[in-house]
Amino acid sequence: MGLDIGFYRDGEEVFYLRNHDNFFEALANGSGGNVYEDYSDFYVTLDTLAVLEGMIEDGFTDCGLSPDEALADIPDAFHDLDARDTEWKDLLRYYPAIVAFLAEDICENGPLICGWSA
């Protein structure tokens, strides 16, 4: 069993991740509020992403990564990557691209909904 995180708009999945616990923790900490009472789905806003950016910056500093070591593209295989089997430093390098992708979608279409299961 693991942590599946999905980002949705109008019932359609826009993006998903598997077992990215630290990413999810920062995401939940920046939550834009629950979508429905008694459910754990929450809104993802630009303010939510700002919390993620802070986590990413701290992680880069802690791991000795410079901003130019961030990866600009998210490969298709990344969606099925199990973060439990990947080094934290390697995951961090992808996170700025994910935040940029989500931010672009939010700017164009409004907040996303984060649905998750563990």
N, CA and C atoms as an extended XYZ file, in Angstrom:
354
Properties=species:S:1:pos:R:3:atomname:S:1:resname:S:1:resid:I:1 pbc="F F F"
N         0.847       -1.172        0.000 N   MET     1
C         0.000        0.000        0.000 CA  MET     1
C         0.891        1.233        0.000 C   MET     1
N         0.423        2.287       -0.606 N   GLY     2
C         1.215        3.499       -0.672 CA  GLY     2
C         0.334        4.724       -0.702 C   GLY     2
N         0.957        5.840       -0.952 N   LEU     3
C         0.264        7.119       -1.006 CA  LEU     3
C         0.107        7.529       -2.465 C   LEU     3
N        -1.121        7.560       -2.935 N   ASP     4
C        -1.419        8.026       -4.286 CA  ASP     4
C        -1.993        9.429       -4.187 C   ASP     4
N        -1.425       10.349       -4.970 N   ILE     5
C        -1.840       11.746       -4.958 CA  ILE     5
C        -2.282       12.108       -6.374 C   ILE     5
N        -3.500       12.596       -6.501 N   GLY     6
C        -4.008       13.017       -7.802 CA  GLY     6
C        -4.455       14.468       -7.765 C   GLY     6
N        -4.238       15.159       -8.859 N   PHE     7
C        -4.670       16.545       -9.010 CA  PHE     7
C        -5.769       16.557      -10.069 C   PHE     7
N        -6.926       17.111       -9.708 N   TYR     8
C        -8.115       17.005      -10.552 CA  TYR     8
C        -8.732       18.359      -10.871 C   TYR     8
N        -9.346       18.377      -12.046 N   ARG     9
C       -10.161       19.520      -12.467 CA  ARG     9
C       -11.383       18.933      -13.164 C   ARG     9
N       -12.556       19.323      -12.699 N   ASP    10
C       -13.815       18.851      -13.292 CA  ASP    10
C       -13.867       17.327      -13.402 C   ASP    10
N       -13.366       16.647      -12.381 N   GLY    11
C       -13.402       15.188      -12.345 CA  GLY    11
C       -12.353       14.498      -13.198 C   GLY    11
N       -11.534       15.257      -13.900 N   GLU    12
C       -10.485       14.694      -14.754 CA  GLU    12
C        -9.137       14.824      -14.062 C   GLU    12
N        -8.357       13.757      -14.091 N   GLU    13
C        -7.035       13.806      -13.494 CA  GLU    13
C        -6.083       14.593      -14.384 C   GLU    13
N        -5.418       15.583      -13.787 N   VAL    14
C        -4.474       16.434      -14.494 CA  VAL    14
C        -3.049       15.914      -14.299 C   VAL    14
N        -2.783       15.367      -13.102 N   PHE    15
C        -1.428       14.927      -12.757 CA  PHE    15
C        -1.528       14.012      -11.547 C   PHE    15
N        -0.595       13.062      -11.422 N   TYR    16
C        -0.574       12.229      -10.224 CA  TYR    16
C         0.843       11.836       -9.849 C   TYR    16
N         0.983       11.473       -8.593 N   LEU    17
C         2.263       11.026       -8.032 CA  LEU    17
C         2.012        9.823       -7.134 C   LEU    17
N         3.038        9.020       -6.948 N   ARG    18
C         2.917        7.846       -6.089 CA  ARG    18
C         4.015        7.870       -5.027 C   ARG    18
N         3.598        7.884       -3.767 N   ASN    19
C         4.487        7.765       -2.604 CA  ASN    19
C         5.469        8.917       -2.431 C   ASN    19
N         5.068       10.093       -2.791 N   HIS    20
C         5.888       11.285       -2.582 CA  HIS    20
C         5.444       11.932       -1.264 C   HIS    20
N         5.807       11.281       -0.163 N   ASP    21
C         5.328       11.674        1.163 CA  ASP    21
C         5.704       13.101        1.542 C   ASP    21
N         6.958       13.489        1.350 N   ASN    22
C         7.391       14.838        1.731 CA  ASN    22
C         6.704       15.898        0.873 C   ASN    22
N         6.554       15.618       -0.397 N   PHE    23
C         5.857       16.524       -1.304 CA  PHE    23
C         4.421       16.699       -0.825 C   PHE    23
N         3.771       15.588       -0.498 N   PHE    24
C         2.382       15.645       -0.056 CA  PHE    24
C         2.244       16.387        1.271 C   PHE    24
N         3.164       16.170        2.186 N   GLU    25
C         3.097       16.850        3.479 CA  GLU    25
C         3.128       18.373        3.298 C   GLU    25
N         4.042       18.853        2.456 N   ALA    26
C         4.115       20.296        2.192 CA  ALA    26
C         2.856       20.772        1.478 C   ALA    26
N         2.361       19.974        0.569 N   LEU    27
C         1.142       20.311       -0.164 CA  LEU    27
C        -0.038       20.446        0.799 C   LEU    27
N        -0.191       19.486        1.688 N   ALA    28
C        -1.294       19.505        2.651 CA  ALA    28
C        -1.150       20.678        3.622 C   ALA    28
N         0.084       21.002        4.006 N   ASN    29
C         0.308       22.134        4.903 CA  ASN    29
C        -0.111       23.449        4.269 C   ASN    29
N        -0.027       23.540        2.951 N   GLY    30
C        -0.417       24.753        2.240 CA  GLY    30
C        -1.825       24.696        1.679 C   GLY    30
N        -2.584       23.697        2.087 N   SER    31
C        -3.924       23.464        1.557 CA  SER    31
C        -4.759       24.726        1.481 C   SER    31
N        -5.505       24.837        0.391 N   GLY    32
C        -6.429       25.945        0.216 CA  GLY    32
C        -7.785       25.668        0.850 C   GLY    32
N        -7.873       24.653        1.697 N   GLY    33
C        -9.122       24.295        2.375 CA  GLY    33
C        -9.766       23.068        1.761 C   GLY    33
N       -10.523       22.344        2.583 N   ASN    34
C       -11.186       21.137        2.107 CA  ASN    34
C       -12.275       21.470        1.094 C   ASN    34
N       -12.427       20.600        0.130 N   VAL    35
C       -13.419       20.780       -0.921 CA  VAL    35
C       -14.815       20.493       -0.369 C   VAL    35
N       -14.939       19.405        0.373 N   TYR    36
C       -16.216       18.993        0.938 CA  TYR    36
C       -16.040       18.699        2.428 C   TYR    36
N       -17.032       19.024        3.190 N   GLU    37
C       -17.009       18.686        4.608 CA  GLU    37
C       -16.968       17.167        4.733 C   GLU    37
N       -16.207       16.667        5.678 N   ASP    38
C       -16.069       15.232        5.965 CA  ASP    38
C       -15.256       14.463        4.917 C   ASP    38
N       -14.588       15.155        3.998 N   TYR    39
C       -13.710       14.505        3.033 CA  TYR    39
C       -12.337       15.159        3.104 C   TYR    39
N       -11.307       14.422        2.738 N   SER    40
C        -9.940       14.934        2.863 CA  SER    40
C        -9.426       15.619        1.602 C   SER    40
N       -10.178       15.604        0.510 N   ASP    41
C        -9.754       16.305       -0.704 CA  ASP    41
C        -9.650       17.794       -0.403 C   ASP    41
N        -8.606       18.429       -0.939 N   PHE    42
C        -8.421       19.853       -0.668 CA  PHE    42
C        -8.030       20.608       -1.923 C   PHE    42
N        -8.222       21.931       -1.849 N   TYR    43
C        -7.874       22.785       -2.978 CA  TYR    43
C        -6.374       23.053       -3.012 C   TYR    43
N        -5.847       23.115       -4.224 N   VAL    44
C        -4.456       23.489       -4.457 CA  VAL    44
C        -4.483       24.822       -5.191 C   VAL    44
N        -3.912       25.830       -4.544 N   THR    45
C        -3.891       27.191       -5.073 CA  THR    45
C        -2.433       27.620       -5.272 C   THR    45
N        -2.242       28.818       -5.763 N   LEU    46
C        -0.880       29.345       -5.886 CA  LEU    46
C        -0.234       29.492       -4.510 C   LEU    46
N        -1.023       29.803       -3.484 N   ASP    47
C        -0.481       29.867       -2.125 CA  ASP    47
C        -0.010       28.487       -1.653 C   ASP    47
N        -0.746       27.451       -2.036 N   THR    48
C        -0.331       26.080       -1.720 CA  THR    48
C         1.024       25.795       -2.348 C   THR    48
N         1.163       26.188       -3.601 N   LEU    49
C         2.413       25.929       -4.315 CA  LEU    49
C         3.569       26.729       -3.725 C   LEU    49
N         3.281       27.886       -3.139 N   ALA    50
C         4.334       28.677       -2.490 CA  ALA    50
C         4.917       27.906       -1.305 C   ALA    50
N         4.087       27.160       -0.588 N   VAL    51
C         4.580       26.320        0.517 CA  VAL    51
C         5.482       25.221       -0.045 C   VAL    51
N         5.066       24.619       -1.157 N   LEU    52
C         5.896       23.600       -1.814 CA  LEU    52
C         7.232       24.178       -2.253 C   LEU    52
N         7.205       25.369       -2.812 N   GLU    53
C         8.447       26.009       -3.261 CA  GLU    53
C         9.408       26.206       -2.090 C   GLU    53
N         8.892       26.570       -0.932 N   GLY    54
C         9.737       26.712        0.253 CA  GLY    54
C        10.358       25.388        0.657 C   GLY    54
N         9.570       24.311        0.613 N   MET    55
C        10.093       22.977        0.927 CA  MET    55
C        11.180       22.585       -0.066 C   MET    55
N        10.954       22.891       -1.330 N   ILE    56
C        11.921       22.549       -2.371 CA  ILE    56
C        13.211       23.339       -2.172 C   ILE    56
N        13.095       24.629       -1.924 N   GLU    57
C        14.293       25.456       -1.690 CA  GLU    57
C        15.091       24.942       -0.505 C   GLU    57
N        14.404       24.628        0.593 N   ASP    58
C        15.094       24.079        1.768 CA  ASP    58
C        15.765       22.756        1.429 C   ASP    58
N        15.069       21.920        0.680 N   GLY    59
C        15.628       20.625        0.290 CA  GLY    59
C        16.861       20.777       -0.587 C   GLY    59
N        16.808       21.707       -1.529 N   PHE    60
C        17.970       21.959       -2.383 CA  PHE    60
C        19.164       22.379       -1.529 C   PHE    60
N        18.922       23.281       -0.589 N   THR    61
C        19.991       23.751        0.288 CA  THR    61
C        20.554       22.596        1.113 C   THR    61
N        19.664       21.812        1.723 N   ASP    62
C        20.094       20.694        2.572 CA  ASP    62
C        20.882       19.642        1.791 C   ASP    62
N        20.529       19.449        0.525 N   CYS    63
C        21.193       18.429       -0.292 CA  CYS    63
C        22.383       18.971       -1.081 C   CYS    63
N        22.646       20.262       -0.955 N   GLY    64
C        23.764       20.855       -1.677 CA  GLY    64
C        23.513       21.015       -3.166 C   GLY    64
N        22.245       21.124       -3.553 N   LEU    65
C        21.901       21.329       -4.958 CA  LEU    65
C        21.794       22.820       -5.245 C   LEU    65
N        22.199       23.219       -6.433 N   SER    66
C        22.017       24.607       -6.849 CA  SER    66
C        20.752       24.676       -7.710 C   SER    66
N        20.122       25.836       -7.815 N   PRO    67
C        18.894       25.965       -8.615 CA  PRO    67
C        19.049       25.504      -10.058 C   PRO    67
N        20.239       25.633      -10.630 N   ASP    68
C        20.419       25.213      -12.020 CA  ASP    68
C        20.462       23.687      -12.175 C   ASP    68
N        20.417       22.951      -11.064 N   GLU    69
C        20.366       21.488      -11.131 CA  GLU    69
C        18.926       20.969      -11.183 C   GLU    69
N        17.952       21.882      -11.119 N   ALA    70
C        16.547       21.491      -11.260 CA  ALA    70
C        16.303       21.042      -12.699 C   ALA    70
N        15.472       20.049      -12.858 N   LEU    71
C        15.133       19.556      -14.186 CA  LEU    71
C        13.919       20.307      -14.708 C   LEU    71
N        13.917       20.605      -15.990 N   ALA    72
C        12.860       21.425      -16.583 CA  ALA    72
C        11.682       20.602      -17.081 C   ALA    72
N        11.888       19.327      -17.343 N   ASP    73
C        10.839       18.485      -17.911 CA  ASP    73
C        10.515       17.324      -16.982 C   ASP    73
N         9.286       16.882      -17.060 N   ILE    74
C         8.829       15.733      -16.291 CA  ILE    74
C         8.647       14.578      -17.271 C   ILE    74
N         9.501       13.565      -17.210 N   PRO    75
C         9.354       12.446      -18.147 CA  PRO    75
C         8.075       11.659      -17.859 C   PRO    75
N         7.496       11.045      -18.882 N   ASP    76
C         6.274       10.260      -18.709 CA  ASP    76
C         6.434        9.188      -17.634 C   ASP    76
N         7.588        8.568      -17.568 N   ALA    77
C         7.820        7.493      -16.600 CA  ALA    77
C         7.817        8.000      -15.158 C   ALA    77
N         7.954        9.303      -14.973 N   PHE    78
C         7.990        9.849      -13.618 CA  PHE    78
C         6.687        9.585      -12.879 C   PHE    78
N         5.576        9.567      -13.588 N   HIS    79
C         4.271        9.356      -12.957 CA  HIS    79
C         4.191        8.011      -12.239 C   HIS    79
N         4.845        7.016      -12.769 N   ASP    80
C         4.793        5.679      -12.176 CA  ASP    80
C         5.961        5.394      -11.245 C   ASP    80
N         6.831        6.357      -11.078 N   LEU    81
C         7.973        6.210      -10.188 CA  LEU    81
C         7.498        6.063       -8.750 C   LEU    81
N         8.013        5.086       -8.055 N   ASP    82
C         7.715        4.923       -6.632 CA  ASP    82
C         8.778        5.692       -5.863 C   ASP    82
N         8.389        6.775       -5.245 N   ALA    83
C         9.338        7.658       -4.563 CA  ALA    83
C        10.077        6.955       -3.431 C   ALA    83
N         9.538        5.852       -2.928 N   ARG    84
C        10.223        5.116       -1.853 CA  ARG    84
C        11.513        4.467       -2.354 C   ARG    84
N        11.606        4.278       -3.661 N   ASP    85
C        12.778        3.618       -4.248 CA  ASP    85
C        13.736        4.599       -4.914 C   ASP    85
N        13.549        5.893       -4.674 N   THR    86
C        14.359        6.919       -5.326 CA  THR    86
C        14.958        7.836       -4.270 C   THR    86
N        16.191        8.215       -4.470 N   GLU    87
C        16.869        9.114       -3.533 CA  GLU    87
C        16.162       10.463       -3.479 C   GLU    87
N        16.068       11.028       -2.289 N   TRP    88
C        15.438       12.321       -2.062 CA  TRP    88
C        16.041       13.398       -2.965 C   TRP    88
N        17.356       13.396       -3.075 N   LYS    89
C        18.055       14.396       -3.894 CA  LYS    89
C        17.604       14.306       -5.352 C   LYS    89
N        17.381       13.100       -5.836 N   ASP    90
C        16.938       12.918       -7.219 CA  ASP    90
C        15.493       13.375       -7.413 C   ASP    90
N        14.652       13.104       -6.431 N   LEU    91
C        13.257       13.551       -6.512 CA  LEU    91
C        13.171       15.073       -6.521 C   LEU    91
N        13.931       15.694       -5.656 N   LEU    92
C        13.913       17.155       -5.534 CA  LEU    92
C        14.157       17.854       -6.861 C   LEU    92
N        15.005       17.288       -7.672 N   ARG    93
C        15.362       17.922       -8.943 CA  ARG    93
C        14.166       18.030       -9.888 C   ARG    93
N        13.167       17.147       -9.738 N   TYR    94
C        11.963       17.183      -10.573 CA  TYR    94
C        10.885       18.115      -10.032 C   TYR    94
N        10.880       18.345       -8.735 N   TYR    95
C         9.779       19.071       -8.113 CA  TYR    95
C         9.554       20.487       -8.641 C   TYR    95
N        10.593       21.267       -8.963 N   PRO    96
C        10.307       22.592       -9.537 CA  PRO    96
C         9.503       22.519      -10.838 C   PRO    96
N         9.756       21.520      -11.660 N   ALA    97
C         9.002       21.369      -12.912 CA  ALA    97
C         7.546       21.009      -12.626 C   ALA    97
N         7.326       20.196      -11.601 N   ILE    98
C         5.955       19.832      -11.233 CA  ILE    98
C         5.211       21.059      -10.725 C   ILE    98
N         5.854       21.825       -9.864 N   VAL    99
C         5.229       23.045       -9.340 CA  VAL    99
C         4.932       24.014      -10.483 C   VAL    99
N         5.844       24.162      -11.421 N   ALA   100
C         5.624       25.064      -12.563 CA  ALA   100
C         4.443       24.584      -13.412 C   ALA   100
N         4.352       23.281      -13.632 N   PHE   101
C         3.244       22.710      -14.401 CA  PHE   101
C         1.906       22.986      -13.706 C   PHE   101
N         1.855       22.718      -12.402 N   LEU   102
C         0.626       22.942      -11.640 CA  LEU   102
C         0.272       24.429      -11.587 C   LEU   102
N         1.279       25.286      -11.409 N   ALA   103
C         1.043       26.731      -11.349 CA  ALA   103
C         0.464       27.240      -12.667 C   ALA   103
N         0.986       26.776      -13.767 N   GLU   104
C         0.474       27.198      -15.076 CA  GLU   104
C        -0.989       26.811      -15.224 C   GLU   104
N        -1.318       25.586      -14.814 N   ASP   105
C        -2.698       25.126      -14.907 CA  ASP   105
C        -3.611       25.955      -14.002 C   ASP   105
N        -3.162       26.238      -12.791 N   ILE   106
C        -3.962       27.027      -11.848 CA  ILE   106
C        -4.162       28.445      -12.374 C   ILE   106
N        -3.126       29.043      -12.940 N   CYS   107
C        -3.242       30.405      -13.484 CA  CYS   107
C        -4.241       30.456      -14.635 C   CYS   107
N        -4.268       29.409      -15.439 N   GLU   108
C        -5.164       29.381      -16.595 CA  GLU   108
C        -6.594       28.994      -16.239 C   GLU   108
N        -6.748       28.122      -15.223 N   ASN   109
C        -8.057       27.512      -14.987 CA  ASN   109
C        -8.589       27.602      -13.565 C   ASN   109
N        -7.821       28.142      -12.634 N   GLY   110
C        -8.263       28.204      -11.247 CA  GLY   110
C        -7.745       27.027      -10.435 C   GLY   110
N        -8.085       27.002       -9.146 N   PRO   111
C        -7.546       25.976       -8.239 CA  PRO   111
C        -7.817       24.559       -8.709 C   PRO   111
N        -6.898       23.677       -8.359 N   LEU   112
C        -7.050       22.246       -8.591 CA  LEU   112
C        -7.575       21.614       -7.308 C   LEU   112
N        -8.043       20.391       -7.427 N   ILE   113
C        -8.436       19.598       -6.258 CA  ILE   113
C        -7.405       18.487       -6.107 C   ILE   113
N        -6.886       18.332       -4.899 N   CYS   114
C        -5.971       17.236       -4.600 CA  CYS   114
C        -6.764       16.141       -3.894 C   CYS   114
N        -6.820       14.993       -4.530 N   GLY   115
C        -7.418       13.810       -3.927 CA  GLY   115
C        -6.310       12.818       -3.641 C   GLY   115
N        -6.403       12.130       -2.525 N   TRP   116
C        -5.321       11.218       -2.159 CA  TRP   116
C        -5.872       10.002       -1.426 C   TRP   116
N        -5.087        8.944       -1.448 N   SER   117
C        -5.421        7.749       -0.680 CA  SER   117
C        -4.124        7.116       -0.209 C   SER   117
N        -4.177        6.555        0.959 N   ALA   118
C        -2.984        5.917        1.531 CA  ALA   118
C        -3.284        4.478        1.874 C   ALA   118
